[in-house]
Amino acid sequence: MDHLTGGFDPRYLLFSANYCIFISVDREKRWSILYDQARIDVVLKVEAGVVTGFSVNLSYREGEEYHEVIRYDTAHGYVHVHRFWESDEMQRWRSYEGRPLAEAFQAAYDDIKANWERYIELYKRGMRR
């Protein structure tokens, strides 16, 4: 990630996954990382080398169905997170308000890649309640 321009190069982000799919369509880049019982789906919107929006979503596979576990995104005009083991309500990600979206995207992506197993466990425990 080029922090000065907000530029993006997925080669630096896609590693240590079982399988990865990468699709780039004009200003929108999409890819998924598949694990045995999980999937990370990423949508990154970039214009003139600057991140303008994103979604990083972790889903848990149970049988043939996927269940959303956690999602960071900018769909409502600001950076927020959905922790589906807690509720369907979104929470503003205040520590990234007013900062470049490239920084928020990188933090969200890194968080889910580093903690996906823990988030799935929290989701499973939340489902049992």
Secondary structure, 3 states (H helix, E strand, C coil): CECCCCECCHHHCCCCCCEEEEEEECCEEEEEEECCCEEEEEEEEEECCEEEEEEEEEEEEECCEEEEEEEEECCCCCCEEEECCCCCCEEECHHHCCCCHHHHHHHHHHHHHHHHHHHHHHHHHHHHC
